[in-house]
Every structure is written in structure tokens, then in C-alpha cells.
Amino acid sequence: MSSPAGLEPVKGTGTLLDGVRQWLADSGAEPTPARVAQALREQGRVLGDAEVLGAAEHLRSELIGSGPLEPLLTDPRVTDVLVSAPDRVWVDRGGGLELTGVSFPDAMAVRRLAQRLAAVAGRRLDDARPWADARLPDGTRLHAVLPPVAVGCTCLSLRVVRPRAFTLDELVAAGTVPPGGDKVLRDLMRARLSFLVSGGTGSGKTTLLSALLGLVGPRERIVLAEDSAELRPDHPHVVRLETRPANQEGAGLVTLEDLVRQALRMRPDRLVVGEVRGPEVVHLLAALNTGHEGGCGTVHANAAADVPARLEALGTAAGLDRTALHSQLAAALSVVLHLVRDPAGRRRIAEVHVLERDPSGLVRTVPALRRRADAFVHERGWERLRELLRGEENEGAGGCDG
């Protein structure tokens, strides 16, 4: 990316930035364009008006914006921005990672930006605490790792959270949901079935879940429990809970498990766990077994068939024995929607599974729909899924055959 107009002749940008920052701090001035321009002149730089304006815009972006990353983060197509070196800035616009022409002057500039963004999010990022995971005020998810833990250069990852969720129709138009698949998803939400959206990192789990929650009836109350507030359902009654790390004294920690317990006391019509990743799975399964229909969340898994094993690992780590976990899972969860990225990097619903118990009493998933080309084809579990969607079970359509 080319430098802003007038900035090219300015040498020693890092030192100049430090001087401008110090001048603004000493004077107590807001970093407006006029104040930044004044601070530049106070540094003894003899610059023309065009040069001052160009440098002021660049430095103001460094001071209160996202620096060279700002044009990428404001691009409505960008979902992720990843920095692995001063001249290695990648973006994802929905078709896989692309190397951009954006660059930083040096590794120290990447470090400064990461530390400033972490400070804005209220997180510590320094040699004593060389990584940070936080949410910026605009909702963007920040993760940063400093050297020497990150070899060579600070690694910066930014997940952009759009202020408006995609609609289900938009996901059909984008190819995430195959034609006709939207009817299945609408029926899933109408039947108040409990489900999980599974997939790998960046496969579109949060995007799909936000769109589905937008289908919930307006009289229902949705309570979200998330590690980082990323879900943006288009719904009139949403309560959002977010975890909190401990402070520097080690106090004030709020975990996802804490949030799920609190959410159950808040009269949720739909209890949603943004990502099931720890002991909160025990409370979620208990809730789905005690009248909280239509609960849902996301989980990392390589395939829909791996979801029971993934939940078993989380549950046993939290102290729930295998038999008890599978008994609760059988009664609590009905459907798994699995997302993948195709060879072109596009996000797709690859399969829909229902749950059943095998002869040993353990829960397994059964393919009901599988994507072939641009449509779903029926698999062995289709009849079971169709019964659930029609609500033909005697009670709630929320469990699987025991």
C-alpha cells in the first residue's frame, strides 16, 4: 500500500510519532488533525501544507486508529486480518487468505500497534505478558503475541465482527447454504430443536448461528454466553454476557461456566453458548435436559461425526463420567450442522447429522443430509430428521432414540 500523500519525504516516522505522542500527552490535546499538524510543526519539521496534512492523517491513524490496517478493517468484505511480518499482511474476504500490499515500516511498528490496540481493549501486552486476547470497542476480536514467543515479529490477528448479521437468504445467495437448505434450517428453528454448529476455525460457525438466531420468534428471549461477544443476531430481545479475565492481582475472573450458570437464572427462551470449549458443557447439557428447548452453540470439530467425542472430552475433563455424559447428550441434543471451507476457501454447510445411541449406549451422529454439488442429498438419518422437524415426537422433539 502506498504511503499517504506527502508522507514519503518524512523520515524517521517512528521517532516522529513518539515526539507527536509526547507533545499531545504533555499538552493534554485531543489527537484531532489540527492538533497532530501542530504537533508535527512543534517537532521542528519544515513541511508544506500538503505534506503536513498527509503526515497528520497517517500519524493520527497510528495514534487512534489501526494504522496501515485501517483500510482493510473498513472493507466490508474482510472478515480476518493477519499480520505475521512487517511486509506479510493477509486478509480473508471469504475466499481464503490473500496476501495484501500493506506493509509496516519495521517489526517495532507492528509491536507498537499491537500494544496500543491491547491497551484500548484494557489488556496488558508486554515482555511479562507476551500475548493478549481481547475484544476492541467496535467488536473486533484481537489476538497478539510478542517476540520472542512469536519468532521474528509480533503476530497480530484481527477478526472483524460486522454490526449486522447476515440473513439466511444472504447465506443462500453466497452459497453457504445450498438451495432448499434454508427450509430445513427454518424448520429446525421453528421446531425448537437443540443443535450445535461445528467446524474448524474460520469456517463460518458464528455467521451461521447469528443468522439462525435471527429466525427466533420476536416474543422469545435469547440469552447469549460468549468468551468474546461476536454473535450479532437480528432480534429484538437479546441479552449478551461476556467472560472477563482476571486483573493483575488475579481477581475478578468470570468464566464461560459462570455465565452459563447465570444465564439459566435469567429466564432464557433460547440459551446460546457462543463456543462450547470447557466445563460449561456440563451446565449446558443439564439445562437442555431441564426444559430449556432450542438451545444451541458452536463447537470446534473436524467433522460432525467427531462432535460426541469432542463433548465427551470436555465433559470428562470437567468431572462428568462417560456414561452420564452420553445419557445427557442423548436427551439434550438433536442436530449437528457442520461447516467446512471448500478448495476455493468458500464457507459451506457440508452435512447435517442427527444423534442416536449405539448398542453400547454411547451417542453417535448419523448423516441425514450431505452436500453434493449445489444441493443436499438425503442420507440414512433423513427420516429421523424429518420426524424431528415435523415435531412428531411425543415430547419436545429434543432428544434422540434411547
N, C-alpha and C positions, 0 to 999 in steps of 0.2 A: 504494500500500500504506500502510495506516495505521501510525502510529508505535507502538512497544511501549507497553504500559500504563505510565503515569507519566512517559513521556519528554517528552510535549508541553510541560509547563511549563519544561523545561530549555532555557535559551537559550545561544547561543554554543557549540554542540556541538563545532565544530572546535577551539576554544580549550580546551574542557574535555577533549577527547580527548587533545590534546597534553600537558596537565597530568597526566592519568592515566598516559599512556605514560611521561612523565619520572619520575613518582613510582615506578612499577613498576621502571623501569630503575635508579633510584638505590637502591632497597631490595633489588633482586635477587629480588623476589617473583614467583611464577608468577601469570599472569592468571586466577586462579580467581574465581568470582563473589564470594566473600567478600573477596578482595584488591581486586578492582575496586571493590566497595562501599566498602571502607576508603579507597581512593584518592580516591573521589568526596568523602567526608567531609573528607579532608585538603585538598581544594580550597576548603574553606570554604562548601560548599553546604549550606544547611539544607533537607533534604528528608525527607519522611516515608518509612516503611519501604516502602510500595508504590512510591513514586517512585524510591527508591534501587534496588529490585530491577529495575524496568523499565529504568532508565537503565543499571544494571550489565549487564543482558543485552544491551542494544543496544551498549554500548561494548565489551563482551567480544567480540561478534560482529565489531565493527570492528577489534579488535586481533588476533584469532587466527582469525577466520572469514572469510566472504566478504561481510560487511556486509549491505546490503539485498538482495543477490543470493542469500543463503543459502537462503531458501525455494524459489527457482527451481531451484537446483542440486541440491536434495534431492528434487525432484519426479521420480519415476521415469519420467514421460512426456517430460521435457525432454531434448533432445539438444544444443541450442545456446542460449547466452545472449549477446546482443549489446547493447552499450551505445554509443550514438552521441551522447548528450547527457544531462545530469543527469535530465531527465524523459522520455527516449526509450530505454526498455529493452525489448528484443524477445526473444521466445523462439520456439523451434521445437519443437512437440510431435508432429511427424510429419505435420502438415497444412499446412505453410507457416509463415511468420513471423506472429506475433501481437504487437501492442503491449500491454504489461502496464501495471498501475497502479503499479509500483515506481518510485521516484524517489530521487535523491540530493539532499542539501541544496544543493550547488553543484558547479561543474566541478572545484574543488580536491578535493572528496571523491572524485570519480571517479579523479583523478590519484593521490591517496594510496593508494587501494585497488589500483590497477594496479601501483604501485611496490612495495607490500608483497607482493603476490602474486608479482611478478617476483623479489623478494628471497628469498621462500620457495623458489622454483624455482632459486635460485642464479644469477640473471641480473641484469645491470646495466640499469637503466632510468632515465635522467636526460637532461638537456639535451644532453650529449655523445653519448649513445647513446639516441636517442628512440624506439626500438622494441625489442620483445623477443618471442621465440617460444620457448616452453618447455613442459615438462610438470610439472604440480603433483604433489605426493606421492601424491595419490589417483588419478592418471592423467588428470585433466582437462587438456585442451590449452589453453594460454594464448597469446593474441597481443594485444599492446597497442602503441599508437602515441600518443606525447605531442604536444601542440601545441609549436611551430607547424606541425610536419609534418601532424598531424591538426588541421584548421582548427576553431577554436572550443572543442573539448573533447577530452579523451583518448578514443580509441576502444578499447574493450575487447571482445574476442571470446573466448568460452569454449566449447570443445567437450567435452561430457560423455562420458566413457568409462565405460560400465557394467561392474561387476565380473563379470557373467555374460553370455556371448554368447547371442544369440537362437538357438533351434534352427531347423532347416529347416521343421519343422511349424509353428512360430510365425510364420515369414515367409509361409507359405502362408495361415495364418489371417488375417494382416494384409493380405494381398493383394499383397505384394511379389512373390511367386512365384505364377503362376496355377495353378489346379487341374490336376494332371497334370504340371506343370513340375518338381515335386520328383523324379519318377522320372528325368527327363533329367539332373538335377543329380547325383543319386545314382550314376547310371551313369557320368557324367563323372568323378567321383572314383574310382569302382571301376576304371575303365579306365586310370587314372594318366595322363590326358591333361594336357598343359601348356596353361595358359589364362591370360587376363588378364580382369579385371573393369574395364570402362571406364565413364565417366560424368562428369558435372560435379561441382562442389563440393557436398557435402551430399546427393548422390543415393543414398547408402547403400552405397557400394562396400565400405567396411571392414566394415560389418554383415553383408553377404552373404558376404564372404570368410571372416570368422570362423565363420559358420555352416557353410560348406562344409568348412573345416578340421576342424570337429568330427566330420566323417564319415570322416576318415582312420583306418585301422586302428590299434588300440592298440599294435601292435608296431612301428609306424613312428615315426621320429624327425623332428620338424618343427623346422627352424631358421628363425627369423624375423629379417629385417634391416629395420629401420624408422628413419625420420627421427625420429619420435616414437612411442613404444610405445603403439599403440592397439588392435592385434589382441588379442582375448581368446578364442582357441579353447578349447572344452571338450574337452581332450585330455590324456592322462596324461604325454606326453613332448614338451614344448615347450622349446626353447632360444631366448631372446629377446635380440637385440642391438640397441642403440640408438646413434644418432650422438651426437657431442659437439662443441659449438662450441669454438673456441679461447679461451684465457683472455685476461686483459687484456694479457699480454705477447705474445699472438699464437701461443702454443704449445699443444699438446695437441689440435689439431683431429682429429676422427675422422669421416670422410665415409661416406656410404652405399656408395660404391665400395669403401672399405676393408672395410666389414662384409661385403659380398658375397664378397670375396676370402677373408676369414677363415672365413665360413660354409662355403665349399667344402672347407675342411680339417677340418670338424667332423662328417664322415660324415652329412650330411643325407639322409634318405629323401625329404623334401619341402623344397625350398629356396623360401622365400617372401620376396618383396621387397614391403614394405608399400605403397610407391608408387614406380613407376619414373619418375624425373624428371630423370636426368642421365647421366653417363658410366657409371654402374653397369649400364646396359643392355647394354654390350659384354660384361661378365663374366657377366651373367645368360644372354644368348644363347649364349655359349660353354659355360656349364655345362649348359644344356638340350640342347646338341649332343654332350655327352660322357657320356651315361649317367644324367644326373640327371632321371629321368622325374617327371611330376606336379608340376613347379614351377609357381608361379603368383604373381600380384601384382595391383596395381591401376595404372591409368593414367588421367590426365585426357584426355578426348576428347569432342567434341560428338556423335559417332556411332560405331558400330562400324566403319563403313567408313573412318573417319579414323585408326584405330589404326596401320596400316602407315606412313602419312605422319608421324604423331607419333613413332613409334620411329625412323624414318629421320632426322628432325630431331635427335633426341637422339644417335643413333649417329654421324652425320656430325660433329656438334659435338665428339664425343669422339675423332675421328680415324679412324673406320671408314668406308671408302669405300662408296658406294651399292650397288655390285654385291655386295660382300662381305656387307654388312648384309642385303640381301634373300635371299642364299643361306642365311645362318644363320637368318634369320627363317623361311624356308620349312621348314627342317628342325626348328626348335625349338618352334614354337608351333602349336597345333591349333585352339583355340576362343577366341572373344571373347564375353563376356557383357556386354551394355550396359544400364545403368540410367538411368532418367530420373525426373523428377517430373512427375506428371500435372497438369492445370489446377488441381486441388484441393490440390496440394502433396504428394500421397502418392507414396512411392517405389515404382517398378515396374521389373521386368525387361522392357525393351521389345523386345529382339531378341537372338538367338543367331546368331553367324556362324562359319563355318569359313574356313580360309585356302586359297588356291590361287595358282598362278603364272599370269600372263597370258602371251601370246605373246612379249612382250619380256623375260620373265624376272623381272619385278617381282612382288612379292606383293600380292595384294588380298584383301579379305574378301568372302565370298558369304553372303547371308542363308540360314539354314537354318530358323529359327523366328522368327516375328514375332507380337507380341501383338495380338490383335484382341478387343476387349471383355474377357471374363474367361477367355480361353484362348489357347494358342499355335496358330498355323496353320503348315502346312508351306510352306517356300519352296524355291527351286531347289537349295539346298545340303543339303536334308534327307537325301537318300540318302547323301551323303558323311559327314554327321554320324552317321547310323545305323551305317555301317560302322565308324567310329572307336569308337563306344560299344560295339559288339559285339567290338571287338578283332580285326577280320578282316584288318587289315593284316599283312603278313609280319613286320614288325619294329616292335614297340613302340607302334604307333598314335600316334606322336608327331609325325609331320611331315605336310606337305601335298604334293600331287602336284607333281612337278617335270617 
